[in-house]
Amino acid sequence: MANRSKKVVLSTRIAPHLKDGLELFARVKNMKIVEAIEELIDVALESYNIESPLRDMDGRRGKVPVSTLISWLWSEDPIIYKLRLAYLGHQYVDEETFIIAAQVMGERFSGDFDLFEYTRKAASHRQPPEAKGIDIDKVRLEWESLTSYAKFVVSNKPLIVDYDDFIIMLGKSKKLN
């Protein structure tokens, strides 16, 4: 039986001519559609360059393929991957994830986990940011609350609510229900 745990489902609508082109590509290359999609995505990620958020040893950023940046930052743990991206800049994540990361970098989640330890090894010729340590177990434990908080903040602008106050409000709300 195939191990499907390493795959994710991607559901999308595309133009009919692109679907036909994809089927033709797969047929000509004697591949399954899924293999063809993966190959084409790999090619696109390898060929599209963006400015690197990590400086080289001379302090320059330069451009790198998207695939290279992913190889420096990716983790099978989606929380770690999202936090790494968010820490590097708001342009790499949605607004809610950026709000979550800002909370995680606060005193409440201070700990010993080095968010960029892997990145320092994977991108040894680059300078990852020096992020303060976080308590990754506490982050995982509160991830659902952090996500609810971020959604609340985004949908209730310009209201400003501290995360700790939000947690208190959640607790009171649950007691009432």
C-alpha positions in Angstrom: 0.0 0.0 0.0 1.3 3.4 -0.9 2.4 5.8 1.8 0.3 8.9 1.2 1.2 10.7 4.4 4.0 12.7 2.6 1.6 14.2 0.1 -0.9 17.0 0.3 -4.1 17.6 -1.7 -4.1 20.5 -4.1 -7.5 21.4 -5.5 -7.6 24.1 -8.1 -9.6 25.3 -11.1 -7.6 26.0 -14.2 -8.4 27.1 -17.7 -9.4 24.3 -20.0 -6.5 24.8 -22.4 -4.0 24.5 -19.5 -5.7 21.2 -18.4 -5.4 19.9 -21.9 -1.8 21.0 -22.1 -1.1 19.3 -18.8 -2.6 16.1 -20.1 -0.6 16.3 -23.3 2.6 17.0 -21.4 1.9 13.9 -19.2 1.1 11.7 -22.1 4.2 12.8 -24.1 6.4 12.3 -21.1 4.7 9.0 -20.2 3.8 10.2 -16.8 0.8 10.3 -14.5 -0.9 13.7 -14.3 0.3 14.1 -10.6 3.9 13.4 -11.6 3.6 16.0 -14.5 2.2 18.6 -12.1 5.0 18.0 -9.6 7.6 18.2 -12.3 6.2 21.4 -13.7 5.9 23.0 -10.2 9.5 22.0 -9.5 10.6 23.6 -12.8 8.7 26.8 -12.0 10.1 27.0 -8.5 13.6 26.5 -9.8 13.3 29.0 -12.6 11.6 31.9 -10.7 14.0 34.1 -8.7 13.1 36.3 -5.8 15.2 38.6 -3.6 16.7 36.5 -0.8 15.6 37.4 2.7 18.9 36.0 3.9 22.0 38.0 3.4 25.2 36.4 2.0 28.5 36.6 4.0 29.2 40.0 2.3 25.8 41.4 3.5 24.1 41.3 0.1 20.8 39.7 -0.4 20.8 38.9 -4.2 18.2 36.8 -5.9 17.7 33.1 -5.4 15.3 30.5 -6.9 12.1 30.0 -4.9 13.0 26.4 -4.5 16.3 27.4 -2.8 14.5 29.6 -0.3 12.1 26.7 0.4 15.0 24.3 0.9 16.5 26.7 3.5 13.3 27.2 5.5 11.0 24.3 5.0 10.0 22.0 7.8 7.5 19.1 7.9 6.1 20.9 10.9 3.8 23.5 9.3 4.0 25.7 12.5 7.8 26.0 12.3 7.7 26.7 8.5 5.1 29.4 8.9 6.9 31.0 11.8 10.2 31.0 9.8 8.5 32.7 6.8 6.7 35.2 9.0 9.9 36.1 10.9 11.6 36.9 7.6 8.8 39.4 6.6 5.1 40.0 6.1 5.4 39.6 2.4 6.0 35.8 2.8 2.8 35.1 4.8 -0.8 36.1 5.1 -1.8 38.8 7.7 -3.1 36.3 10.2 0.2 34.3 10.2 2.2 37.5 10.6 0.1 38.5 13.7 0.6 35.0 15.1 4.4 35.2 14.6 4.5 38.6 16.3 2.8 37.1 19.4 5.1 34.1 19.4 8.2 36.3 19.4 6.9 38.0 22.6 7.8 37.2 26.2 4.9 34.8 26.7 6.4 32.2 24.3 10.1 32.7 25.2 12.0 29.4 25.3 15.0 27.4 24.0 13.9 26.4 20.6 16.0 28.0 17.8 13.7 28.6 14.9 16.6 29.0 12.5 18.9 26.2 13.6 18.1 24.1 10.5 18.4 27.2 8.3 21.9 27.9 9.5 23.0 24.4 8.4 21.0 24.3 5.1 22.1 27.8 4.1 25.6 27.8 5.5 26.8 30.5 3.1 23.9 32.8 4.3 23.2 34.7 7.4 19.8 33.7 8.9 18.4 36.2 11.4 19.1 35.9 15.1 15.7 35.2 16.5 15.2 34.8 20.2 14.3 31.3 21.3 10.7 30.2 21.6 8.9 27.6 23.6 7.7 25.5 20.6 5.7 23.1 22.7 3.7 26.1 24.2 3.3 27.5 20.7 1.8 24.2 19.5 -0.4 24.0 22.6 -1.8 27.5 22.0 -1.8 27.4 18.1 -5.5 27.2 17.9 -5.9 30.1 20.3 -3.3 32.1 18.4 -5.1 31.4 15.1 -8.4 32.5 16.6 -6.8 35.7 18.0 -5.3 36.6 14.6 -8.6 36.1 12.9 -10.3 38.2 15.5 -7.7 41.0 15.1 -8.0 41.0 11.3 -11.8 41.0 11.3 -12.2 43.7 14.0 -9.8 46.4 12.8 -9.1 49.0 14.2 -9.9 47.5 17.6 -6.7 46.6 19.4 -6.8 43.7 21.8 -3.8 42.2 23.5 -3.4 38.4 23.2 -3.5 37.8 26.9 -6.8 39.8 27.2 -8.2 37.8 24.3 -7.3 34.5 26.1 -9.2 35.8 29.2 -12.2 36.8 27.0 -12.1 33.2 25.5 -12.1 31.7 29.0 -15.0 33.8 30.1 -16.9 33.0 26.9 -16.5 29.2 27.4 -17.7 29.5 31.0 -20.9 31.2 29.8 -21.6 28.4 27.2 
